[in-house]
């Protein structure tokens, strides 16, 4: 009897240790999304018209340009598990699940997703912009995001109060440094000053789907996922190859099939704006990644 107890003792100890180890495994952890904004493979440095340090890009049509301001909204984040199924991250709460990525503020380039369930993840989905059902300037419902978007150095709100700007790009183009001002966001139609009459106009929200080069493992690890946003796609995208033109061009109009109607960088029309939107966020059908890709996963 004594010999039998000694024989089974190591097995009992192993079971206890295994049980304790399993109980100590975390059921959730954080994921950090790091946004790297580039022209092709070069991280963007902002600068004024005559800046000697700003990153200069050349489009597919040979047009040089650089940015002085670069901001965009990320929301509606969902993580896709290896075995299937999506984990939504505060998708109906802009205060907890949306952010403004601002190239001039390094702290905004890292966005932490907290309490993500343990497991392996293969994809991420998110919105460039804000879904139509949440795209109202609601200071009461989402005071944190409202403040972030409306800050003096951010200003991601349309002046006429119909919703948020989804991207805001300021800069200069051509050798004479003409001003470039490209703002995108959904529009409404209706009677000015009568919100009850507003209905959806142009929908500039785009849903992005990106696959990971390797699985993000949440548990004891807190993964860091690098999402590259290649703003070379602004003018040289999968959907459109554009060149910037003066807003005084008499041929600019709403005909989307006009070959001369590329893009006006300042007072662009809704049709012209959608060309930028399709390049940056994809067209929603043949292109669901736009300018984005996941370049690295560190567990």
RAGI-V381697 format. One record per residue. PHI is phi in whole degrees, 0 to 359 (NA if undefined). PSI is psi in whole degrees, -180 to 180 (NA if undefined). Layout:
BEGIN
PHI&PSI ; PHI&PSI
END
This chain:
BEGIN
NA&-43 ; 297&-41 ; 297&-39 ; 295&-39 ; 297&-42 ; 295&-36 ; 294&-41 ; 274&-13 ; 301&-46 ; 301&-37 ; 294&-40 ; 295&-44 ; 299&-42 ; 299&-41 ; 295&-39 ; 294&-44 ; 296&-42 ; 297&-40 ; 295&-43 ; 296&-41 ; 298&-41 ; 294&-40 ; 295&-27 ; 274&-9 ; 293&129 ; 293&145 ; 269&-11 ; 203&160 ; 200&-179 ; 265&159 ; 233&133 ; 256&125 ; 265&118 ; 254&122 ; 261&123 ; 246&110 ; 266&124 ; 225&164 ; 254&112 ; 55&-116 ; 257&9 ; 252&123 ; 297&135 ; 286&132 ; 249&126 ; 281&158 ; 187&161 ; 285&-173 ; 302&-44 ; 256&21 ; 298&137 ; 267&-8 ; 248&-15 ; 298&144 ; 287&122 ; 259&134 ; 243&154 ; 239&123 ; 285&174 ; 298&-26 ; 267&9 ; 82&17 ; 265&123 ; 276&147 ; 198&155 ; 212&165 ; 251&144 ; 252&-17 ; 210&140 ; 208&113 ; 216&149 ; 202&156 ; 259&133 ; 244&132 ; 208&-177 ; 51&51 ; 276&133 ; 224&139 ; 251&137 ; 253&123 ; 285&157 ; 300&-40 ; 277&3 ; 101&164 ; 95&143 ; 251&141 ; 254&106 ; 283&145 ; 244&96 ; 46&48 ; 291&-18 ; 253&13 ; 230&102 ; 294&-28 ; 294&-37 ; 255&-16 ; 229&19 ; 220&155 ; 208&156 ; 256&115 ; 277&122 ; 232&112 ; 299&-25 ; 276&-7 ; 240&97 ; 305&-31 ; 294&-21 ; 276&-9 ; 281&-12 ; 244&121 ; 239&121 ; 266&125 ; 265&118 ; 261&151 ; 56&46 ; 280&130 ; 303&141 ; 301&144 ; 152&-177 ; 251&136 ; 238&142 ; 244&-17 ; 212&162 ; 229&143 ; 236&142 ; 201&166 ; 259&138 ; 268&102 ; 111&-160 ; 233&133 ; 304&151 ; 302&-36 ; 287&-14 ; 247&-4 ; 275&63 ; 228&150 ; 279&78 ; 260&94 ; 290&-27 ; 281&-45 ; 285&-40 ; 231&69 ; 294&-32 ; 291&-50 ; 293&-39 ; 302&-43 ; 292&-43 ; 298&-45 ; 289&-28 ; 262&3 ; 301&152 ; 303&-34 ; 266&11 ; 240&-64 ; 52&55 ; 264&45 ; 229&141 ; 291&139 ; 298&-30 ; 272&10 ; 74&22 ; 265&1 ; 150&-170 ; 267&150 ; 287&141 ; 265&-38 ; 224&149 ; 221&114 ; 234&122 ; 240&148 ; 175&-153 ; 216&150 ; 218&160 ; 66&169 ; 292&-20 ; 265&10 ; 57&50 ; 294&147 ; 286&138 ; 241&128 ; 219&102 ; 242&112 ; 240&134 ; 237&156 ; 167&160 ; 291&152 ; 244&164 ; 234&159 ; 238&150 ; 151&-167 ; 273&125 ; 302&128 ; 88&-2 ; 238&86 ; 303&-29 ; 295&-21 ; 268&-6 ; 287&137 ; 227&164 ; 298&128 ; 260&-113 ; 282&129 ; 264&105 ; 264&0 ; 290&138 ; 229&134 ; 265&125 ; 255&139 ; 233&124 ; 231&135 ; 268&147 ; 274&143 ; 292&-24 ; 211&159 ; 294&142 ; 271&120 ; 254&112 ; 258&132 ; 166&-107 ; 290&-23 ; 267&152 ; 238&90 ; 296&153 ; 240&119 ; 249&122 ; 268&120 ; 252&117 ; 269&133 ; 245&106 ; 266&101 ; 282&3 ; 300&-27 ; 290&-15 ; 307&-47 ; 254&-21 ; 236&60 ; 268&180 ; 287&-29 ; 269&-39 ; 218&143 ; 252&112 ; 246&159 ; 228&146 ; 277&139 ; 229&160 ; 294&144 ; 293&-8 ; 270&2 ; 298&117 ; 292&-15 ; 273&-3 ; 287&124 ; 203&-171 ; 273&6 ; 286&109 ; 289&-14 ; 264&-3 ; 287&125 ; 291&-26 ; 277&-13 ; 270&73 ; 282&-82 ; 198&131 ; 265&127 ; 280&-6 ; 240&-74 ; 264&59 ; 285&150 ; 278&173 ; 298&-39 ; 296&-44 ; 294&-39 ; 301&-40 ; 296&-26 ; 294&-42 ; 296&-44 ; 301&-47 ; 297&-37 ; 290&-41 ; 281&-39 ; 245&3 ; 86&163 ; 267&1 ; 85&-5 ; 231&-79 ; 283&-17 ; 228&111 ; 244&17 ; 237&-26 ; 58&-128 ; 274&-3 ; 266&150 ; 203&154 ; 264&118 ; 259&-17 ; 200&143 ; 232&118 ; 249&116 ; 268&NA
END
